[in-house]
Amino acid sequence: MKSIMVVGTTSHAGKSLLTTAICRILSRRGWRVAPFKGQNMALNAYVTASGGEIGYAQAVQAWAAGVAPLVEMNPILLKPQGDMTSQIILKGKAIGKVSATDYYEQYFELGWQTIKECLQYLSTEFDALVCEGAGSPAEINLKHRDLTNMRVAKHLNAPTLLVVDIDRGGAFAHVVGTLELLDPDERALIKGVAINKFRGQRSILEPGIKWLEERTGISVVGVIPYLEQVFPAEDSLDLLERKPAKANSELNIAVIRLPRIANFTDFDPLESEPSVTVKYLSPKQDLGHPDAVIIPGTKTTIADLILLQKSGMAEAIQNYAASGGTVLGICGGFQMLGQTIADPEGVEGQAGRYQGLNLLPIKTVITGQKIARQRQVTSNYPQMGLPVTGFEIHQGRSRIENPADQKSCHPLFDDVNLGLVDSCQSVWGTYLHGIFDNGPWRRAWVNRLRQQRGLKSLPTGVSNYREQREQILDSLATQIEEHLDLTPFIS
């Protein structure tokens, strides 16, 4: 099996982007290719057809390769929590939570064995692997326990591409420093350098490229221009780099940027709506008067709920809803909309019962058992009978316990446990991630907001977001293929 490794001089150098593009490029050339990331730390996750969790970035890379996402593509997923611990997802299943120190003492050998088993399986199913590293391969205090970068490259004897972000400055120092800190057998695998996020004239950069190649003996195989298109983000730091409001925006939607925000890729389809601006707000910022407020998913529902209450954002959302504003919550955000959240087992930390925002008449109990599955349902709101697909990832059950509250809200879907909307149709919540991927459903909801503003409704016969995502992936691959020579990696 052929393999390519993509590592970066720093976090956010563009590893995920280039890995995705290379998957699509090789797929278009007729290869049966798959992505791989041995260990990922991220709160954006996807549920495979088998019900296993992987990093959302690896799901996107699988789609770029034209194959279904598999748990073997991301054997280890670490989901950070607020108490210096992470939940461990091994081959798609949660096996516990642990601190960083204990993780490497208790799970390193198991992790590496699992990675090797997954690589062996993928080698029987695919012609090639495009492997993504994490952070930097030259963190000298971590290299002995690094499960993601050059350990994988050496195991596969994979020609390796080193990516550097020139937009942040210091690119040549980053490349030279990274190479200096690699062991000789690791450095020998580096077959090319890609300079990413370049703005300006290539001719001005040429003297630096010549110097770098002479200094290192490694070719610069690509100078990738700064790409403006929105690409699914891997962690919340990417949210700080999102574009400002669109010039032709007619609707403004505020997403609360919770400290442990999860699966904010749910809102990429909303950002693709030409008339919609999605703005991420810190809980300390002024809520203002948006057309809708979204409380997203989170890995620590209770801790983030308490922060909303202490910051004043909870009261601001309650006042906004009382004035007729549209509020929606997804997953942990759905749980926050209810009357209470109980954590009797201390799954999220200290056991206890906590007051919610009291915008929906539900009570939630957090449990140790995680639900992770794909779903296909039919909508009751904002339009009856629309097919909707998505996936669940949550620990907890939400129920209406008081029979008198039954009439104050209605099921969002034909599965009454998956979401509710109040009788005024202004507050709703759901456990379904990926809901906005459904084009007709998304457009029907956007039209409801437009009607409240006195705006003309838009056509609802639009495609699902996966078709737009395919166009984005094709465009991405075309642009990068023009500026990246893969010959040293696939010859």
Sequence and secondary structure as in RCSB ss.txt:
>XXXX:A:sequence
MKSIMVVGTTSHAGKSLLTTAICRILSRRGWRVAPFKGQNMALNAYVTASGGEIGYAQAVQAWAAGVAPLVEMNP
ILLKPQGDMTSQIILKGKAIGKVSATDYYEQYFELGWQTIKECLQYLSTEFDALVCEGAGSPAEINLKHRDLTNM
RVAKHLNAPTLLVVDIDRGGAFAHVVGTLELLDPDERALIKGVAINKFRGQRSILEPGIKWLEERTGISVVGVIP
YLEQVFPAEDSLDLLERKPAKANSELNIAVIRLPRIANFTDFDPLESEPSVTVKYLSPKQDLGHPDAVIIPGTKT
TIADLILLQKSGMAEAIQNYAASGGTVLGICGGFQMLGQTIADPEGVEGQAGRYQGLNLLPIKTVITGQKIARQR
QVTSNYPQMGLPVTGFEIHQGRSRIENPADQKSCHPLFDDVNLGLVDSCQSVWGTYLHGIFDNGPWRRAWVNRLR
QQRGLKSLPTGVSNYREQREQILDSLATQIEEHLDLTPFIS
>XXXX:A:secstr
 EEEEEEESSTTSSHHHHHHHHHHHHHHTT  EEEE SEEE S EEE TTS EEEHHHHHHHHHHTS   GGGSS
EEEEE TTSEEEEEETTEEEEEEEHHHHHHHHHHHHHHHHHHHHHHHHHH SEEEEE  S TT TTTGGG SSSH
HHHHHHT  EEEEEESTTS HHHHHHHHHHHS HHHHTTEEEEEEEEE S HHHHHHHHHHHHHHHS  EEEEEE
   S    SSGGGGGG     TT  EEEEEE  TTEE GGGGHHHHTSTTEEEEEE TTS     SEEEE EES 
HHHHHHHHHHHTHHHHHHHHHHTT EEEEETHHHHHTSSEEEETT TTSS EEEE   SSS EEE  SS EEEEE
EEEB SSSTT EEEEEEEES EEE   GGGGGGEEESBSSTTSEEEETTSSEEEES BTGGGSHHHHHHHHHHHH
HHTT     S    HHHHHHHHHHHHHHHHHHHB  HHHH 
